[in-house]
Amino acid sequence: MGGIMAERDIDNHKKQDEKDFVYENSDSPWKGLKPEEREPKVRLNVDIDEDLNDLLAEKARKLKKSKSELVRVLLKWSLNK
């Protein structure tokens, strides 16, 4: 299954490269428009108790943020102390 996903990712990158080529070499108003640069990320897969997940989800809703964003902020905060 991992091989299939990797192949799909490669195909998607090829398709995006083709789209980028078309925009760069046309009279399109999108010519030269590039997506914003993003920092490389690593997926962190962590098992947590359902109670902790519920607390995290509740806090994320209150702050109107995603759980992932909340976890990133909490990790940065805890590691900088």
C-alpha positions in Angstrom: 0.0 0.0 0.0 2.9 2.4 0.8 4.2 1.9 -2.7 0.9 2.8 -4.3 0.7 6.0 -2.2 4.3 6.9 -3.2 3.5 6.4 -6.8 0.4 8.6 -6.5 2.5 11.3 -4.8 5.0 11.2 -7.7 2.2 11.4 -10.3 0.7 14.4 -8.4 4.0 16.2 -8.4 4.5 15.5 -12.1 1.0 17.0 -12.8 1.8 20.0 -10.7 5.1 20.5 -12.5 3.2 20.4 -15.8 0.7 23.0 -14.6 3.6 25.3 -13.4 5.2 24.9 -16.8 2.0 25.9 -18.6 1.5 29.0 -16.4 5.1 30.1 -16.7 5.0 29.8 -20.5 1.7 31.4 -21.3 0.0 34.8 -21.4 -2.0 33.8 -18.3 -2.6 36.4 -15.6 -1.3 33.6 -13.2 2.1 33.7 -14.9 4.8 34.0 -12.3 2.5 33.4 -9.4 4.1 30.9 -7.0 2.7 29.2 -4.0 3.9 30.5 -0.7 6.9 28.7 0.7 6.3 26.4 3.6 8.6 25.0 6.1 9.3 21.3 5.8 7.2 19.3 8.2 7.4 15.9 9.7 4.3 14.0 10.7 4.3 13.0 14.3 2.1 10.0 15.0 1.3 9.9 18.8 -1.3 7.7 20.6 -3.2 9.7 23.2 -6.1 8.7 25.6 -9.6 9.6 24.5 -10.0 11.9 27.5 -6.9 13.9 26.4 -8.2 14.0 22.8 -11.6 15.3 24.1 -9.8 18.1 26.1 -7.6 19.0 23.1 -10.6 19.1 20.8 -12.6 21.3 23.2 -9.7 23.7 23.7 -9.1 23.9 19.9 -12.8 24.7 19.3 -12.7 27.5 21.9 -9.6 29.0 20.3 -11.0 28.4 16.8 -7.8 26.5 15.8 -7.1 23.0 14.6 -5.9 20.4 17.0 -2.7 20.1 15.0 -2.0 23.8 15.4 -2.7 23.7 19.1 -0.4 20.7 19.5 2.4 22.6 17.6 2.0 25.6 19.8 2.0 23.5 23.0 5.1 21.6 21.9 7.0 24.8 21.1 5.9 26.3 24.4 6.8 23.3 26.5 10.2 22.8 24.8 11.2 26.4 25.2 10.6 26.4 29.0 
